[in-house]
Amino acid sequence: MEAEDVQNVTVLGAGSMGHGIAEVAAIAGYDVVLRDIEDDIVQDGYENIEWSLEKLSDKGMIGEDADEVMSRITPKVDLEEAVEDADFVVEAAPENLDIKHDIFSDVEEYAPDHTIMATNTSSLPISDIAEAVDEPERVVGTHFFNPPVKMDLVEVIYGKETSDETAECAYDLMEAWDKTAIYVRKDVRGFVVNTVMGPFMDEPAWMVDAGEATVRQADATMVYDKGYPMGPFELSDMTGIDIGYHVRKEAGNPVPDLVEEKVENDELGKKTGKGYYEYEDGEGPDYTADDAGDFDTLRIEARMVNQAAYLVGEDVATPEDIDVGVELGGGFPEGICRRGDKIGLDKVLDKLETLHEETGAQRYEPHEYLVELVEEGKTGEDAGEGFYTYDSDDEEDDYHDLNYEITDDGVLEIELDRPTRLNSLSANLMEEIQDVIGKAESDDVLCVTFEGAGDRAFCAGADVTSFAGQDPIDVVGGEPVFETVYQCEKPTIAKIDGYCLGGGFEVALACDMRIATEGSEFGFPEIDLGLIPGGGGTQRITRLVGETRAKELVFRGERISAEKAHDWGIINRAVEKDEFDDTVGEFVDDIVSGPPLALKVAKMAMNEGRDADLRTALTIENEGFGLLTTTDDMMEGASAFMEDREPEFEGE
């Protein structure tokens, strides 16, 4: 069975995860049956999908009317009817092995022989679930994250007997559903994301038990100093303290006293009104940046890096998949393997060995793969190799968050490469943009293009988590990157396909020309965060469209379509997706075949003259014109005109 053969999907379970998965499949164009054991449950799930689709349609986030998507979803109660035509079944029933065994044995009996049987379990081994069927090679884990419609990640998990064909079909199908899939090649407890995130949740509790930290101190430091989207105790309250408790118990791991007390007192977090923070009689997580500091963050991160080493060393997952997983599934500011390489794996190992020697606790025992890396001198970025390799003869490998290529016809193509974060601007990416722009000074470069990796975003703004621990003034100091793009001496083109928001919009505005697909969106959402565009955006947009429209964009913080952006003069073209590359190519061809000196002088005159009074601007223009009359390019252009041929400019 291959992904392109899948037409009919059945989702078993109409709860929050089940109806969310059904909605994802239907949006992707598949015929979906949504099934549960009672008609009321199915109808509730069906109505939840209807409500969600109407919201998405109103926001222009799906390419068709909500009614058209709903027409592909059929609610059912009878299991045999639900799966009789299914090519792919996703089980999203309660986390009870007996229930899942009953479901899978029935599915195997009633569904076609080719049907792939997937489970959305987040805690039970895939192999245990597959024990209920005669053909376990057709069983695979597809672990969606909640809510499925919004969360991009799906872990595709092998059971002991899952075939490569089954796993590859599931992986390709998740990609077809516009999800980012990662392989979990062995059936380990917690899969990838929860395996890495376990120490993030429990190590701070051990530290509070030992009197080495407070709840607020831990949360504040991990958020404000290290850039995590949520503190460990805040996250526990949100997911339910009992969930982590039972996971640790089932794995046979010791549980911190602090967690035991919360469960015994039924203080399970937000759902009970009280956990580590007060929700009914308080404001919930009330820590501030002032609570941060004097907290051993390395102790937590070292354990997470060690878990990553375990996953890599045991051939469960690659560093790339682990990092994608924790970024998308856990909202981490960067992958834990990448962070380990930045910290230095020797420092991580030393921390773990010290803690293991002091406490004897098994959770600090370094995995042999981590030890092996350090013994081989592969300690991370500074050493040139760790989880990743950094010292390569290929110059492109010098950059982590962008790719570039100088083509034979003189185009410096720059790709912002953070698709799991919608190519948002991290501190590192901004530094890399500034550096790579320097390559435009080469005589071999005639034009520069910017684009975003993936098919969802040019750049969705600034990744605020990457600036954790920095002074606000330093963050605003990111403005030089936009000025570097603006001052590039070669013509620049922003190739916009998808979101172009905030800092990404400012990168595009700093370019000379902007071409977008019709589905792209533009805007400055900063005002909703109590901020303003900080990379020259307020000034460049005002000069481009005038004060009235600029204030509308900045004050309201709303997104506008590519069509409206074209009408307002923000972008040069708004074209259908299948015309996008050809349109960009026409612009690029005209530039690279043009006179390099004249293009450089024209850009300088227009940029410098824009902010000057008319008399000064005309003087700048006249000086540029006079300079160009003495060049070989001007003579070549005149000769070609007289001889009725195409000029061959040399930039001299």
VENZIGI-V68166 format. One record per residue. N is the residue number from 1. PHI is phi in degrees with one decimal (* if undefined). OMEGA is omega in radians with two decimals (* if undefined). D_LAST is the distance of its C-alpha to the last C-alpha in Angstrom with 2 decimals. Layout:
# VENZIGI-V68166
<<N,PHI,OMEGA,D_LAST> <N,PHI,OMEGA,D_LAST>>
This chain:
# VENZIGI-V68166
<<1,*,3.09,60.85> <2,-117.3,-3.03,57.14> <3,-57.9,-3.11,55.54> <4,-68.0,3.10,54.69> <5,-85.2,-3.10,58.43> <6,-78.7,3.08,59.43> <7,-123.4,-3.07,60.43> <8,-111.3,-3.10,63.42> <9,-118.8,3.04,63.45> <10,-121.4,3.08,66.53> <11,-112.7,-3.10,66.55> <12,-101.1,-3.05,69.89> <13,120.4,-3.06,70.42> <14,-109.7,3.08,69.63> <15,-72.4,-3.03,69.29> <16,-60.1,3.12,66.15> <17,-75.1,-3.09,64.32> <18,-62.3,-3.12,65.74> <19,-68.9,3.07,64.99> <20,-68.2,3.12,61.52> <21,-65.3,3.10,60.79> <22,-60.4,3.12,62.24> <23,-63.3,3.13,59.99> <24,-59.7,-3.12,56.88> <25,-65.0,-3.13,57.91> <26,-68.0,3.09,58.71> <27,-60.3,-3.13,55.40> <28,-75.5,3.03,53.74> <29,103.6,-3.10,55.69> <30,-93.0,2.99,58.66> <31,-78.7,-2.97,62.31> <32,-126.6,2.94,64.06> <33,-104.9,3.09,67.70> <34,-106.5,-3.04,68.54> <35,-125.9,2.95,71.90> <36,-146.7,-2.96,74.25> <37,-78.7,3.13,77.99> <38,-131.7,-3.09,79.04> <39,-61.1,-3.12,78.04> <40,-62.1,3.14,77.64> <41,-66.5,3.13,75.13> <42,-63.5,-3.11,73.12> <43,-65.4,3.08,73.19> <44,-61.1,3.11,72.05> <45,-63.7,3.13,69.07> <46,-61.0,-3.14,68.35> <47,-68.6,3.07,68.48> <48,-64.7,3.08,66.19> <49,-63.4,-3.13,63.59> <50,-58.9,3.13,64.07> <51,-62.7,-3.11,63.59> <52,-64.0,-3.11,60.46> <53,-64.5,3.11,58.87> <54,-63.9,3.09,59.54> <55,-64.1,-3.14,57.74> <56,-64.4,3.14,54.74> <57,-66.3,3.13,54.71> <58,-60.5,-3.13,54.92> <59,-87.9,-3.13,51.86> <60,69.2,-3.05,49.94> <61,-95.8,3.00,49.81> <62,-128.2,-2.98,51.20> <63,-85.6,3.13,50.00> <64,-149.5,3.14,53.42> <65,-67.3,3.12,56.58> <66,-58.5,-3.12,58.93> <67,-63.0,3.14,61.70> <68,-67.1,3.10,59.71> <69,-67.9,-3.13,59.24> <70,-61.4,-3.12,62.91> <71,-64.5,3.14,64.02> <72,-92.1,-3.10,62.88> <73,-109.6,3.14,65.15> <74,-120.3,3.10,68.83> <75,-82.4,3.11,71.27> <76,-145.8,3.06,74.10> <77,-113.4,-3.11,76.89> <78,-69.9,-3.07,78.25> <79,-65.7,-3.11,76.36> <80,-61.2,3.11,77.14> <81,-64.9,-3.06,75.78> <82,-67.6,-3.02,72.71> <83,-111.7,-2.99,71.58> <84,-63.3,3.12,73.02> <85,-115.1,-3.00,69.69> <86,-74.4,2.98,67.36> <87,-94.7,-3.08,64.52> <88,-144.2,3.14,63.55> <89,-114.6,3.04,65.93> <90,-115.5,3.09,65.02> <91,-90.3,3.12,67.99> <92,-133.3,-3.13,67.77> <93,-88.7,3.11,71.42> <94,-56.9,-3.07,72.87> <95,-78.4,3.12,72.29> <96,-130.7,-3.02,75.65> <97,-62.3,-3.14,75.82> <98,-63.7,3.12,79.01> <99,-62.3,-3.11,77.54> <100,-67.0,3.09,74.43> <101,-61.0,3.13,76.61> <102,-61.3,-3.11,78.59> <103,-64.0,-3.04,75.48> <104,-69.4,3.10,73.81> <105,-65.6,3.10,76.96> <106,-69.3,3.13,77.42> <107,-60.6,-3.14,73.83> <108,-62.0,-3.13,74.13> <109,-73.3,-2.97,77.37> <110,-97.0,-3.06,76.22> <111,-85.0,3.07,72.52> <112,-58.8,-3.08,71.19> <113,-65.2,-3.11,70.91> <114,-88.0,-3.00,67.10> <115,-62.1,3.02,66.79> <116,-88.1,-3.09,64.80> <117,-109.9,-3.09,66.68> <118,-110.2,3.08,64.56> <119,-122.7,3.12,65.80> <120,-94.7,-3.12,64.19> <121,-55.3,3.08,66.28> <122,-110.2,-3.05,64.80> <123,-137.7,-3.08,67.49> <124,-89.6,3.10,69.57> <125,-62.2,3.11,68.65> <126,-61.5,-3.11,67.43> <127,-62.7,3.12,69.69> <128,-66.8,3.12,72.74> <129,-65.0,-3.08,72.06> <130,-69.5,3.12,71.55> <131,-62.5,-3.07,75.04> <132,-81.8,-3.05,76.47> <133,-120.2,3.13,75.06> <134,-83.9,-3.12,75.68> <135,-122.8,-3.09,72.01> <136,-63.4,3.11,70.20> <137,-65.6,3.12,67.11> <138,-94.5,-3.13,66.45> <139,-102.9,-3.10,66.53> <140,-147.1,3.05,63.39> <141,-91.2,2.98,62.53> <142,-128.2,-3.05,60.09> <143,-89.2,3.06,60.14> <144,-81.8,3.09,58.64> <145,-110.6,-2.98,58.16> <146,-91.5,-0.04,59.78> <147,-84.9,-3.04,59.03> <148,-57.8,-3.10,57.68> <149,-66.6,-3.07,55.89> <150,-97.4,-3.06,53.76> <151,-85.6,-3.02,53.49> <152,-81.3,-2.94,50.88> <153,-83.9,2.92,52.35> <154,-136.0,3.04,54.88> <155,-88.2,3.10,56.23> <156,-101.3,-2.92,57.20> <157,-112.5,3.02,60.02> <158,-77.3,2.79,61.67> <159,-84.2,-3.11,65.44> <160,-58.9,-3.06,66.99> <161,-115.8,3.11,67.32> <162,-62.3,3.14,64.46> <163,-80.1,3.06,62.72> <164,-60.0,-3.13,58.99> <165,-60.6,3.13,59.13> <166,-65.4,-3.12,60.71> <167,-63.6,-3.13,58.35> <168,-67.1,3.07,55.25> <169,-63.2,3.12,56.56> <170,-61.2,3.14,57.20> <171,-60.6,-3.12,53.76> <172,-64.5,3.13,52.00> <173,-67.6,3.09,54.27> <174,-61.9,3.08,53.46> <175,-64.0,3.11,49.75> <176,-66.5,3.08,50.65> <177,-86.6,3.11,52.45> <178,65.9,3.05,49.20> <179,-110.1,3.03,50.42> <180,-97.3,-3.09,48.86> <181,-102.2,2.99,51.23> <182,-128.8,3.12,51.74> <183,-87.1,2.92,54.08> <184,-115.9,-2.89,57.12> <185,-84.8,3.02,58.23> <186,-135.4,-3.01,61.57> <187,-82.9,-3.11,64.20> <188,-94.2,3.13,64.16> <189,-62.1,3.12,65.80> <190,90.4,-3.12,63.35> <191,54.6,-3.10,60.66> <192,-93.8,-2.98,57.25> <193,-63.5,-3.11,56.76> <194,-69.7,3.07,60.32> <195,-63.5,-3.13,60.51> <196,-73.6,-3.05,57.62> <197,-78.9,3.14,58.72> <198,-51.8,3.12,62.31> <199,-61.8,3.10,61.82> <200,-60.4,-3.09,59.87> <201,-86.9,-2.97,63.07> <202,-96.1,-3.09,65.81> <203,-62.4,3.08,64.64> <204,-60.6,3.11,64.55> <205,-66.7,3.06,68.12> <206,-61.8,-3.12,69.22> <207,-69.4,3.07,67.65> <208,-68.0,3.08,69.56> <209,-54.1,-3.07,72.72> <210,-83.8,-3.13,72.31> <211,73.2,-3.09,71.85> <212,-94.3,-3.11,68.30> <213,-164.3,3.00,66.67> <214,-113.8,3.14,67.44> <215,-59.0,-3.10,66.43> <216,-66.8,3.13,64.30> <217,-62.4,3.14,62.71> <218,-63.7,-3.11,61.69> <219,-62.9,-3.08,60.27> <220,-63.9,-3.10,58.43> <221,-68.8,-3.14,56.83> <222,-67.0,-3.14,55.66> <223,-84.4,-2.98,54.16> <224,-82.4,-3.14,52.81> <225,-95.9,-3.04,51.87> <226,-109.2,3.00,50.98> <227,85.8,3.10,49.64> <228,-73.5,-3.02,52.18> <229,-69.7,-3.07,52.80> <230,-153.2,3.10,56.54> <231,-72.2,-3.09,58.92> <232,-61.4,3.14,61.17> <233,-76.0,3.04,64.38> <234,-60.5,3.13,62.89> <235,-65.6,3.11,61.78> <236,-61.4,3.10,65.27> <237,-62.6,-3.10,66.83> <238,-72.0,-3.09,64.64> <239,-82.8,-3.09,65.26> <240,107.0,-3.08,68.89> <241,-61.5,-3.14,70.19> <242,-66.8,-3.13,72.69> <243,-63.9,3.11,69.99> <244,-63.4,3.12,68.59> <245,-60.2,-3.10,72.16> <246,-68.5,3.09,73.30> <247,-61.3,3.14,70.22> <248,-66.5,3.14,71.02> <249,-62.6,-3.12,74.71> <250,-63.6,-3.14,74.13> <251,-83.2,-3.13,71.89> <252,77.5,-3.12,74.64> <253,-92.8,3.08,72.53> <254,-64.4,-3.10,74.08> <255,-118.4,3.11,73.54> <256,-58.9,3.14,73.02> <257,-57.4,-3.12,76.07> <258,-58.1,-3.14,74.02> <259,-70.9,3.10,73.21> <260,-55.5,-3.11,76.84> <261,-62.7,-3.13,78.14> <262,-64.4,-3.13,75.88> <263,-69.1,3.13,76.99> <264,-60.4,-3.12,80.65> <265,-91.0,-3.13,80.54> <266,56.4,3.04,78.75> <267,-101.3,-2.91,75.89> <268,-99.7,3.12,73.24> <269,117.1,-3.03,70.44> <270,-59.0,-3.06,69.35> <271,-67.8,3.10,71.58> <272,-106.2,3.11,74.72> <273,88.1,3.13,73.69> <274,-156.2,3.04,73.48> <275,-148.1,3.02,71.78> <276,-76.6,3.08,69.92> <277,-127.3,3.12,69.36> <278,-91.4,-3.14,71.63> <279,-113.3,3.12,70.77> <280,-78.3,-3.09,73.97> <281,-107.1,-3.13,74.88> <282,-146.0,-3.06,71.47> <283,-100.1,-3.11,67.78> <284,77.0,-3.13,66.82> <285,-58.9,-3.04,64.12> <286,-117.0,3.10,64.08> <287,-72.8,3.13,62.17> <288,-130.5,3.13,59.43> <289,-60.5,3.13,56.64> <290,-67.6,3.13,59.24> <291,-80.7,-3.06,61.20> <292,-77.2,3.04,58.37> <293,111.6,3.11,58.25> <294,53.9,3.14,60.45> <295,-134.8,-3.01,60.51> <296,-80.0,-3.14,59.78> <297,-68.6,-3.13,57.03> <298,-62.9,3.13,56.33> <299,-59.4,3.13,59.83> <300,-74.9,-3.07,59.03> <301,-67.8,3.10,55.55> <302,-62.8,3.11,56.78> <303,-66.7,3.12,59.40> <304,-67.1,3.09,56.92> <305,-62.8,3.12,54.61> <306,-63.7,3.07,57.71> <307,-64.5,3.08,58.52> <308,-63.9,3.11,55.03> <309,-62.0,3.07,55.60> <310,-60.4,-3.11,58.87> <311,-64.3,3.13,57.23> <312,-72.3,-3.07,54.56> <313,-63.8,3.14,57.00> <314,-95.6,3.10,59.55> <315,60.3,3.08,57.02> <316,-82.1,-3.10,57.65> <317,-157.5,3.09,54.03> <318,-85.4,3.05,50.53> <319,-56.3,-3.13,48.77> <320,-63.0,-3.13,46.32> <321,-68.7,3.09,49.24> <322,-61.5,-3.10,51.08> <323,-68.1,3.05,48.18> <324,-61.1,-3.11,47.61> <325,-61.0,-3.09,51.36> <326,-74.4,3.08,51.81> <327,-71.2,-3.10,48.77> <328,-82.8,-3.07,49.93> <329,-82.9,-3.12,53.67> <330,-111.5,-3.14,54.09> <331,70.1,-3.12,51.24> <332,-63.2,-3.13,50.17> <333,-66.1,3.03,46.97> <334,-158.2,-3.12,45.73> <335,-62.4,-3.08,47.29> <336,-71.8,3.06,50.07> <337,-68.7,3.10,48.75> <338,-64.1,3.13,45.38> <339,-66.4,3.09,47.26> <340,-60.2,3.11,49.45> <341,-63.9,3.13,46.47> <342,-72.4,3.12,45.16> <343,-63.4,-3.03,48.59> <344,109.3,-3.08,49.05> <345,-66.4,3.06,51.57> <346,-67.5,3.09,53.35> <347,-68.4,3.10,54.06> <348,-61.7,-3.13,55.25> <349,-62.4,3.14,57.53> <350,-61.3,3.13,58.90> <351,-63.5,-3.12,59.72> <352,-65.1,-3.12,61.54> <353,-64.4,3.11,63.46> <354,-64.0,-3.14,64.57> <355,-65.7,-3.14,65.81> <356,-66.4,3.13,67.50> <357,-68.4,-3.09,69.27> <358,-73.1,-3.00,70.37> <359,-110.6,-3.05,71.61> <360,73.8,-3.10,72.21> <361,-70.5,-3.08,70.89> <362,-63.7,-3.07,69.62> <363,-64.7,3.13,66.76> <364,-96.4,-3.08,64.98> <365,-67.0,-3.10,65.33> <366,-67.1,3.07,61.85> <367,-72.2,-3.06,61.08> <368,-62.0,3.13,60.78> <369,-68.8,3.08,57.23> <370,-64.5,3.11,56.09> <371,-60.3,-3.13,57.97> <372,-61.9,3.13,56.41> <373,-59.0,-3.10,52.85> <374,-66.8,3.14,53.54> <375,-62.5,3.12,55.38> <376,-87.2,3.13,52.42> <377,80.0,3.14,50.11> <378,-91.4,-2.99,48.45> <379,-99.4,3.07,48.80> <380,126.8,-3.03,45.79> <381,-56.1,-3.07,42.25> <382,-62.4,-3.14,42.55> <383,-88.2,-3.13,43.89> <384,89.9,-3.14,41.25> <385,-160.2,3.06,43.94> <386,-154.0,2.94,46.84> <387,-61.8,3.14,47.59> <388,-115.4,3.05,43.90> <389,-102.8,-3.07,41.52> <390,-116.1,-3.09,38.61> <391,-92.0,-3.12,37.27> <392,-118.4,3.06,35.43> <393,-69.8,3.13,32.72> <394,-80.0,-3.06,31.16> <395,-59.5,-3.10,28.90> <396,-61.8,-3.13,29.88> <397,-72.0,3.11,33.41> <398,-69.8,-3.13,32.44> <399,-106.9,3.13,32.67> <400,-99.0,-2.99,35.99> <401,-105.1,3.03,35.40> <402,-147.4,3.03,32.10> <403,-120.0,3.06,30.37> <404,-146.9,3.06,26.70> <405,-152.3,3.00,24.64> <406,-102.3,-3.05,20.99> <407,-76.1,-3.12,21.11> <408,-63.3,-3.14,19.53> <409,-94.8,2.96,17.45> <410,91.5,3.12,16.02> <411,-106.6,3.02,18.78> <412,-86.4,-3.10,20.44> <413,-95.2,-3.12,23.98> <414,-112.5,3.12,26.38> <415,-116.7,3.03,30.09> <416,-73.0,-2.93,32.64> <417,-116.9,2.99,35.45> <418,-133.5,-3.01,38.75> <419,-60.8,3.13,40.41> <420,-69.8,3.08,43.88> <421,-115.4,-3.13,43.07> <422,55.2,3.10,41.18> <423,57.8,3.14,37.93> <424,-65.3,-3.04,39.07> <425,-82.4,2.99,37.17> <426,-91.6,3.07,38.81> <427,-58.3,-3.12,38.03> <428,-67.4,3.14,36.61> <429,-62.6,3.13,34.41> <430,-64.0,3.08,32.96> <431,-64.1,-3.11,32.13> <432,-68.6,3.08,30.52> <433,-62.2,3.12,28.34> <434,-58.5,-3.11,27.10> <435,-70.4,-3.04,26.41> <436,-69.4,3.10,24.71> <437,-61.4,3.10,22.30> <438,-59.2,3.14,20.86> <439,-70.9,3.11,19.56> <440,-70.6,3.13,17.15> <441,-72.0,3.12,15.11> <442,-64.4,3.09,14.13> <443,-65.2,3.14,10.72> <444,-75.1,-3.10,13.17> <445,-98.4,-3.13,14.43> <446,-114.1,-3.06,13.33> <447,-156.4,3.13,16.77> <448,-125.5,3.05,20.03> <449,-120.2,3.06,23.53> <450,-119.3,3.03,26.89> <451,-150.2,3.12,30.24> <452,-107.1,3.10,33.75> <453,-72.3,-3.11,35.72> <454,82.2,-3.08,38.83> <455,-124.3,-3.10,39.72> <456,-117.1,-3.02,41.25> <457,-152.4,2.85,38.73> <458,-71.4,3.04,35.12> <459,-169.0,-3.03,36.49> <460,-90.4,3.08,39.96> <461,120.8,-3.14,39.47> <462,-88.0,3.05,40.13> <463,-87.7,-3.00,42.48> <464,-62.3,-3.13,44.71> <465,-65.2,-3.09,46.69> <466,-76.5,-3.13,43.77> <467,-101.9,-3.12,43.88> <468,-57.3,3.09,47.55> <469,85.2,-3.13,48.62> <470,-92.6,3.05,45.68> <471,-67.3,3.14,46.18> <472,-53.1,3.13,45.37> <473,-65.0,3.11,42.99> <474,-67.6,3.12,41.03> <475,-66.0,3.08,40.87> <476,-60.2,3.13,39.52> <477,-65.6,3.04,37.01> <478,-68.2,-3.12,35.33> <479,-54.1,3.13,33.40> <480,-55.1,3.14,30.40> <481,-64.6,3.13,29.54> <482,-70.0,3.10,29.17> <483,-68.8,3.09,27.09> <484,-61.1,3.10,24.84> <485,-64.0,-3.10,24.32> <486,-64.1,-3.07,23.87> <487,-87.0,3.10,21.31> <488,-51.9,-3.02,19.17> <489,-74.9,3.11,15.55> <490,-100.1,3.10,15.17> <491,-57.8,-3.09,17.44> <492,-122.2,-3.12,20.89> <493,-129.8,3.03,23.75> <494,-94.2,3.10,27.39> <495,-98.5,-2.93,29.35> <496,-107.3,3.10,32.88> <497,-134.2,-3.11,35.94> <498,112.8,-3.07,39.10> <499,-67.4,3.05,39.82> <500,-135.9,-2.92,37.19> <501,-127.8,3.03,39.31> <502,53.0,-3.14,39.29> <503,-60.2,3.08,36.60> <504,-66.4,3.07,35.12> <505,-63.1,-3.14,34.91> <506,-69.6,3.03,33.17> <507,-61.3,-3.13,30.50> <508,-63.2,3.13,29.98> <509,-66.0,3.12,29.92> <510,-75.5,3.08,27.22> <511,-78.7,-3.12,24.96> <512,-76.0,-3.11,23.03> <513,-137.7,-3.09,24.94> <514,-137.2,3.11,28.28> <515,-124.0,-3.03,29.86> <516,-135.0,2.97,33.47> <517,-78.3,-3.03,36.36> <518,-65.7,3.14,39.35> <519,-86.6,-3.08,41.53> <520,-74.6,-3.14,39.37> <521,-130.7,-3.09,40.73> <522,-126.6,3.08,39.26> <523,172.6,3.07,40.98> <524,-117.6,-3.12,41.63> <525,-80.7,-3.02,44.91> <526,-57.2,-3.06,44.80> <527,-61.8,3.13,47.39> <528,-70.8,3.09,49.97> <529,-100.7,-3.08,49.61> <530,76.6,-3.10,50.13> <531,-124.2,2.99,46.44> <532,-131.1,3.05,43.44> <533,-54.4,-3.00,39.83> <534,-114.6,-3.12,38.52> <535,-116.0,-3.10,34.79> <536,88.3,-3.07,33.80> <537,-62.5,-3.12,35.32> <538,-62.9,-3.09,37.66> <539,-85.2,-3.09,34.90> <540,-67.0,-3.13,32.18> <541,-68.7,3.11,34.75> <542,-64.7,3.13,36.25> <543,-69.1,-3.08,33.02> <544,-83.9,-3.02,32.38> <545,-118.3,-3.11,35.85> <546,94.0,-3.02,37.77> <547,-63.0,-3.03,40.63> <548,-62.7,-3.11,43.34> <549,-72.1,3.11,41.82> <550,-62.0,3.14,40.22> <551,-66.6,3.07,43.66> <552,-61.2,3.14,45.21> <553,-63.6,-3.05,42.92> <554,-75.4,-3.05,43.37> <555,-70.4,-3.05,47.05> <556,-85.3,3.12,48.39> <557,65.8,-3.10,46.46> <558,-92.4,3.11,46.72> <559,-89.2,3.03,44.36> <560,-122.1,-3.11,42.93> <561,-77.3,3.08,41.96> <562,-62.9,3.13,38.55> <563,-61.8,3.12,39.86> <564,-67.9,3.10,40.76> <565,-59.7,3.09,37.50> <566,-70.3,3.12,35.74> <567,-60.6,-3.11,38.20> <568,-82.7,3.13,37.54> <569,84.1,3.13,33.77> <570,-79.1,-3.14,33.25> <571,-119.4,-3.11,31.62> <572,-78.8,-3.11,29.54> <573,-145.7,2.93,31.74> <574,-123.7,-2.99,35.12> <575,-127.4,3.06,35.70> <576,-64.8,-3.02,38.38> <577,-59.0,-3.10,37.90> <578,-74.8,3.08,37.63> <579,-104.6,-2.97,34.74> <580,-61.8,-3.08,32.86> <581,-62.1,3.14,30.62> <582,-65.5,-3.14,29.77> <583,-65.9,3.08,28.89> <584,-59.8,-3.13,26.64> <585,-59.6,3.12,25.04> <586,-64.7,3.11,24.30> <587,-62.3,-3.10,22.53> <588,-62.9,-3.13,20.50> <589,-58.9,3.14,19.64> <590,-64.0,-3.10,18.36> <591,-73.7,-3.06,16.08> <592,-70.0,3.09,14.69> <593,-92.7,-3.12,14.10> <594,-86.6,-3.13,12.39> <595,-78.2,-3.07,8.92> <596,-55.6,-3.11,8.31> <597,-65.7,-3.13,7.10> <598,-64.7,3.11,9.95> <599,-64.0,3.13,12.25> <600,-63.0,-3.12,11.94> <601,-67.6,3.12,12.65> <602,-61.3,3.14,15.31> <603,-64.4,3.13,16.98> <604,-61.6,-3.11,17.15> <605,-64.1,-3.11,18.59> <606,-71.6,3.14,21.07> <607,-67.1,-3.10,22.20> <608,-74.0,-3.13,22.71> <609,-74.5,-3.08,24.08> <610,-60.1,-3.07,26.54> <611,-97.3,-3.12,28.81> <612,-100.5,3.02,28.56> <613,-70.7,-3.02,30.69> <614,-59.5,-3.10,29.42> <615,-61.3,3.12,28.91> <616,-65.4,-3.14,26.75> <617,-62.2,3.12,24.78> <618,-65.5,3.10,24.14> <619,-63.8,3.10,22.98> <620,-60.7,3.14,20.42> <621,-64.3,-3.12,19.24> <622,-62.8,3.12,19.22> <623,-64.6,3.11,17.22> <624,-65.5,3.13,14.50> <625,-62.2,-3.13,14.74> <626,-62.6,3.12,14.66> <627,-61.2,-3.07,11.55> <628,-69.5,-3.13,9.64> <629,-67.1,-3.11,11.40> <630,-99.0,-3.02,9.59> <631,-92.4,3.05,5.98> <632,-65.8,3.12,5.36> <633,-62.0,3.12,5.82> <634,-62.8,3.13,8.93> <635,-64.6,3.12,10.08> <636,-64.4,3.13,9.94> <637,-62.8,3.14,11.78> <638,-65.8,-3.14,14.23> <639,-63.7,-3.14,14.92> <640,-62.9,3.12,15.61> <641,-63.8,-3.12,17.87> <642,-66.3,-3.07,19.72> <643,-93.2,3.09,20.17> <644,54.8,3.10,21.26> <645,-138.0,3.09,19.13> <646,-77.7,3.13,16.93> <647,-72.3,3.07,13.16> <648,-122.6,-3.06,11.10> <649,-79.2,-3.11,7.79> <650,-114.6,-3.11,5.51> <651,74.0,-3.12,3.80> <652,-129.0,*,0.00>>
